[in-house]
Amino acid sequence: MSDLKAQFAQAQVDVKTLTERPDNQTMLKLYSLFKQASEGDVTGSRPGMLDLVNRAKYDAWAELKGKTNDAAMQGYIDLVNKLLGR
């Protein structure tokens, strides 16, 4: 396992230790970086207007289209470390 993948896996564990839930924008950023790192570019159709939560998730992920898996992993790691005050 590469060092980046190990750090990414550790960040996934560390994010669960946050004492306070991040705001919605930060949660969307975490979600989109995780999805981009683990699955690549967004797939499927955009959810309808009445499905606000899934539409917001889709849009946040779609903003990262073209970002490499490694860059998304690093972004996720950096954001988790920032939230933990590292």
ABEGO torsion letter per residue (X at the ends): XBAAAAAAAAAAAAAAABABBBBAAAAAAAAAAAAAAAAEBBBEBBBBAABAAAAAAAAAAAAABGBBAAAAAAAAAAAAAAAAGX
